[in-house]
Amino acid sequence: MVYYKRLDLPDSGVYLYESAHPKGEYVSHHYHDQYQILYALKGEGEIEIDGKRQNFCEDSVLFIVPNSIHSIYASHKLTVLVLAFSEESLGSFVDKGLLHFFQNASKHFELDFVSASEIRQLFRKMLFEQTNYDQLCQFTGSIYLLETLIILIRLLKMKKFNDANDMRSIQMKEYIDKHYFEEITAENLSSRFGISTRYMNDIFKAKYHETPLQYLQKVRINRAQELLNKTEKEIVSICFEVGYETLSTFYRTFRNLVGMSPHKYRTLNQNRLEN
């Protein structure tokens, strides 16, 4: 027998809550009229959704569309975080096709180390904001929901790679591309990906013929060159924007990669444009 399970959402249309299942518990077939993202925080079990059975263990995620019939069996004690949301909570992003990436179908994800870390941190933030410690908390649910959906959509679009080291290297490169302006060291980067610094350098260099930090410097300096060419920003502002803490480090790195100082580079390019 299938039953309808009501979900009462706050005015924001977004709510994150815990669903704990003792070993052996079976939640029979049911459905909701809202979206759900189920994240397995701890334990192991099995979910049947739309007639298909899926293993559901730590760092698994299930995206459930409205009216999708599903059941849960906990083969071991299973703790699940449930992010329930309405379509209206996404506002104009629905009209822009955000949910179309899921093709109106429920999806199962086995998260990699980085994606799991990102979603866990987002969920921590959501739980904190749900304490409503100030008036701004009411606006945060949709923001963190959007970030969570973007992570899942990018996982859907990511190609499958046979070589785990190849995939790690690509993920590291993508991380640097998106976070080059942050404080990135060999130690915190390798820690983020759960590998040693030496191993990280070896696999990245095997694919890209340079270490992650060498690539980071290139990304930063390329962005600095773009800002020097296209804006009138002060060099100290550009140094800050691309992630350097001191001008001396910025100047030294720029000279090493470009062969001249930032000031000389800007002047030469301005002269070329004028001529």
Backbone hydrogen bonds, N-H to C=O, Kabsch-Sander energy under -0.5 kcal/mol:
donor,donor_aa,acceptor,acceptor_aa,energy
3,Y,29,H,-1.6
5,K,31,Y,-2.9
6,R,4,Y,-0.6
8,D,6,R,-0.5
9,L,7,L,-0.8
13,G,10,P,-1.8
15,Y,84,A,-2.6
17,Y,82,V,-2.3
19,S,80,V,-3.3
21,H,78,L,-3.0
24,G,74,A,-3.7
25,E,22,P,-2.3
27,V,72,I,-3.3
28,S,26,Y,-0.7
30,H,70,H,-2.1
31,Y,3,Y,-1.5
35,Y,85,F,-2.1
36,Q,64,I,-2.1
37,I,83,L,-1.9
38,L,62,L,-3.0
39,Y,37,I,-0.5
39,Y,81,L,-2.7
40,A,60,S,-2.6
41,L,39,Y,-1.0
41,L,79,T,-1.9
42,K,79,T,-1.6
45,G,56,F,-1.8
46,E,73,Y,-2.8
47,I,54,Q,-2.9
48,E,71,S,-1.8
49,I,47,I,-0.6
49,I,52,K,-3.0
50,D,69,I,-2.9
52,K,49,I,-1.9
54,Q,47,I,-3.0
56,F,45,G,-2.6
58,E,43,G,-1.1
59,D,40,A,-2.6
60,S,57,C,-2.0
61,V,109,F,-2.6
62,L,38,L,-2.3
63,F,107,K,-3.1
64,I,36,Q,-3.3
64,I,62,L,-0.6
65,V,63,F,-0.5
67,N,32,H,-3.8
68,S,65,V,-1.4
69,I,67,N,-0.6
70,H,30,H,-2.4
71,S,48,E,-2.2
72,I,27,V,-1.9
73,Y,46,E,-2.9
74,A,25,E,-2.5
75,S,73,Y,-0.9
76,H,44,E,-2.1
78,L,21,H,-3.1
79,T,42,K,-3.0
80,V,19,S,-2.3
80,V,78,L,-0.5
81,L,39,Y,-2.8
82,V,17,Y,-3.5
82,V,80,V,-0.5
83,L,37,I,-2.8
83,L,81,L,-0.6
84,A,15,Y,-2.9
84,A,82,V,-0.8
85,F,35,Y,-2.1
86,S,13,G,-2.0
89,S,86,S,-0.8
90,L,87,E,-1.5
91,G,88,E,-1.6
93,F,90,L,-2.0
94,V,91,G,-1.5
95,D,91,G,-0.6
96,K,92,S,-1.5
97,G,94,V,-1.7
98,L,93,F,-2.4
100,H,97,G,-0.8
101,F,97,G,-0.6
101,F,98,L,-1.0
102,F,99,L,-1.4
103,Q,100,H,-1.7
104,N,99,L,-0.7
105,A,102,F,-1.6
107,K,63,F,-1.9
109,F,61,V,-3.1
111,L,59,D,-2.1
111,L,109,F,-0.6
116,A,112,D,-2.5
117,S,113,F,-1.9
118,E,114,V,-2.3
119,I,115,S,-2.4
120,R,116,A,-2.5
121,Q,117,S,-2.0
122,L,118,E,-2.1
123,F,119,I,-2.5
124,R,120,R,-2.0
125,K,121,Q,-2.1
126,M,122,L,-2.2
127,L,123,F,-2.4
128,F,124,R,-2.1
129,E,125,K,-2.6
130,Q,126,M,-1.9
131,T,128,F,-1.7
132,N,129,E,-1.9
137,C,134,D,-1.2
138,Q,135,Q,-0.7
139,F,136,L,-1.9
140,T,137,C,-1.3
141,G,137,C,-0.7
143,I,139,F,-0.7
144,Y,140,T,-2.4
145,L,141,G,-2.2
146,L,142,S,-2.2
147,E,143,I,-1.9
148,T,144,Y,-2.1
149,L,145,L,-2.5
150,I,146,L,-2.2
151,I,147,E,-1.9
152,L,148,T,-2.0
153,I,149,L,-2.7
154,R,150,I,-2.4
155,L,151,I,-1.6
156,L,152,L,-2.0
157,K,153,I,-1.9
158,M,154,R,-1.3
164,A,162,N,-0.7
167,M,163,D,-2.0
168,R,164,A,-2.4
169,S,165,N,-2.4
170,I,166,D,-2.1
171,Q,167,M,-2.4
172,M,168,R,-2.5
173,K,169,S,-2.3
174,E,170,I,-2.4
175,Y,171,Q,-2.3
176,I,172,M,-2.4
177,D,173,K,-2.3
178,K,174,E,-1.5
179,H,175,Y,-1.7
180,Y,176,I,-1.0
182,E,179,H,-2.3
184,I,182,E,-0.9
189,L,185,T,-2.1
190,S,186,A,-2.2
191,S,187,E,-2.1
192,R,188,N,-1.7
193,F,189,L,-1.3
194,G,191,S,-1.0
195,I,190,S,-2.3
200,M,196,S,-2.5
201,N,197,T,-2.5
202,D,198,R,-2.1
203,I,199,Y,-2.4
204,F,200,M,-2.2
205,K,201,N,-2.3
206,A,202,D,-1.8
207,K,203,I,-1.0
208,Y,204,F,-3.1
209,H,205,K,-2.1
215,Y,211,T,-2.2
216,L,212,P,-2.4
217,Q,213,L,-2.1
218,K,214,Q,-1.6
219,V,215,Y,-2.4
220,R,216,L,-2.5
221,I,217,Q,-2.6
222,N,218,K,-2.7
223,R,219,V,-2.0
224,A,220,R,-2.2
225,Q,221,I,-2.6
226,E,222,N,-1.9
227,L,223,R,-2.2
228,L,224,A,-2.6
229,N,225,Q,-2.1
230,K,226,E,-2.3
231,T,227,L,-1.8
238,I,234,E,-2.0
239,C,235,I,-2.6
240,F,236,V,-1.8
241,E,237,S,-2.7
242,V,238,I,-2.1
243,G,240,F,-1.1
244,Y,239,C,-2.2
250,F,246,T,-1.8
251,Y,247,L,-3.2
252,R,248,S,-2.4
253,T,249,T,-2.4
254,F,250,F,-2.7
255,R,251,Y,-2.6
256,N,252,R,-2.1
257,L,253,T,-2.0
258,V,254,F,-3.1
259,G,254,F,-0.6
259,G,255,R,-1.8
265,Y,261,S,-2.5
266,R,262,P,-2.4
267,T,263,H,-2.3
268,L,264,K,-2.7
269,N,265,Y,-2.1
270,Q,266,R,-2.3
271,N,267,T,-2.2
272,R,268,L,-1.9
273,L,269,N,-1.9
274,E,270,Q,-2.0
275,N,271,N,-1.8
